[in-house]
Amino acid sequence: MRKKLKLGILGGGGNSLIGVLHRVAAYMYEHYEIVGGAFHSKYESSLEFAKNNGLPTDRIYKNIDDLIAKEMALPETERMDVVSVVTPNFLHFDMVKKLLDNNFHVICEKPLTTTYQEAKILKKAIEGKHLVFAVTHTYTGYPMVREMRKLVESGRLGTIQKVDVQYYQGWINPIIHDVEKRKTTWHLDPEKSGKSSCLADIGVHAFNMIEFTTGLKVDKVLSDLNYLYDDNPMDIDGTVLLRFSKNVKGVLRSSQVATGEENGLSIKIYGDKAGMKWEQEDPNFLYLMEEDKPLQVLKPGHAYNSELSLNSVKLPPGHPEGIFDAMGNIYLGVAKAIKGEPYDSGEFPTLTDGVRGMNFIESAMESHSNGNIWVAIDNE
Ligand SMILES: NC(=O)c1ccc[n+]([C@@H]2O[C@H](COP(=O)([O-])OP(=O)(O)OC[C@H]3O[C@@H](n4cnc5c(N)ncnc54)[C@H](O)[C@@H]3O)[C@@H](O)[C@H]2O)c1
């Protein structure tokens, strides 16, 4: 029988947004078993959550220190192989650092940390260790997003000359205009979210999508953020110009006050031979626009797709692939990597992507606060 990876989870308890996605993703391809963790900040709540969800209750921990101490006391064969960190942002750094220092593989939610400095410390901490580290930029798990990456790689679009990514949500609109209501979400609390709300929450996904699909690296950014109120310390909207090189440019638009928008992530990439566009709310349709040819609509599961895209699909064409499947595909890639099986570099975003994301957030914030100037992204 195939050995399942022992997975621990930090955060993601009953009332959380993203927890269920990680749990379902872990079980999707039968590579993992959830053995314990700390799903809430209070031990009793974690225990209750585990009981209510049929999860084992003998490895529920008070916090990260308790988890490390007790897991390290177990024989290696019993110990958690990998731990998912799905808490609010401000807790990621301390948890991840301790996990890396004790040689656990890690799956971490975005944004990786609350500062670029912390992200660089994590990069140092993993150096020389043979550990797998994934950052869950979930949208990279969709079959047609993976197909975009492979189409660019294959040269079908020619030389990329323009990129346009938009991530519009409207959920902060009913909250932002009332000072009391702002206190109801950690996203508007710099202590918990980090310096940024909009860029750290969704702008960073958009940034990752561009680099993931085009294979290009953003060189510098110029941003114009909106805070709406002087007493609100957090950006809730931001437009960022992107410069890849002298002749390759793009724009990233993100908003949490795009009233009425739900999860409107869309990306358009234009090369000198073809363009393509994809929307998260309609993820099974990829539009390919080649010069002098009729519009083509590519869909998951058909033989014309790349191996990476085809391997991201479980059912015959016509069964819609959704956000749970996308996360499941990321967990699948991580399992292959941990088990030493072959995998494609497009199967999961890495710590390096997480570090670049933090670099992007801080550079864009610096650009805005210094009068909308160009600020470089480190390209080591
Ligand atoms: N990949 C994506 O598309 C995506 C989508 C949403 C959120 N996220 C990220 O996931 C993370 C969590 O976001 P969310 O919206 O699920 O948050 P949330 O506030 O809905 O849930 C957070 C969970 O963490 C638990 N928690 C808080 N403190 C804890 C502690 N000290 N120890 C253990 N558990 C603790 C809470 O009890 C809760 O269950 C954030 O970093 C966010 O940016 C990613």
The ligand as an ORCA input file, in Angstrom:
! r2SCAN-3c Opt
* xyz 0 1
  N      -4.773     31.049     -1.538
  C      -5.834     31.820     -1.507
  O      -6.484     32.057     -2.523
  C      -6.271     32.420     -0.202
  C      -7.617     32.786     -0.001
  C      -7.977     33.282      1.267
  C      -7.036     33.427      2.269
  N      -5.742     33.098      2.016
  C      -4.701     33.243      3.051
  O      -4.931     32.237      4.033
  C      -4.593     32.741      5.336
  C      -5.813     32.595      6.230
  O      -6.860     33.384      5.679
  P      -8.395     33.102      6.017
  O      -9.166     34.039      5.172
  O      -8.682     31.650      5.981
  O      -8.422     33.631      7.516
  P      -9.597     33.431      8.558
  O      -9.527     34.567      9.491
  O     -10.885     33.126      7.851
  O      -9.179     32.082      9.333
  C      -7.987     32.013     10.085
  C      -7.977     30.718     10.896
  O      -6.751     30.664     11.615
  C      -7.053     30.346     12.990
  N      -6.019     30.904     13.860
  C      -5.855     32.198     14.250
  N      -4.804     32.289     15.094
  C      -4.280     31.046     15.210
  C      -3.191     30.502     15.938
  N      -2.427     31.267     16.733
  N      -2.943     29.169     15.839
  C      -3.727     28.366     15.075
  N      -4.794     28.835     14.368
  C      -5.053     30.154     14.434
  C      -8.427     30.961     13.234
  O      -9.068     30.381     14.359
  C      -9.124     30.628     11.921
  O      -9.613     29.318     11.953
  C      -4.144     34.182      5.122
  O      -2.743     34.239      5.080
  C      -4.750     34.566      3.782
  O      -3.996     35.546      3.091
  C      -5.367     32.589      0.819
*
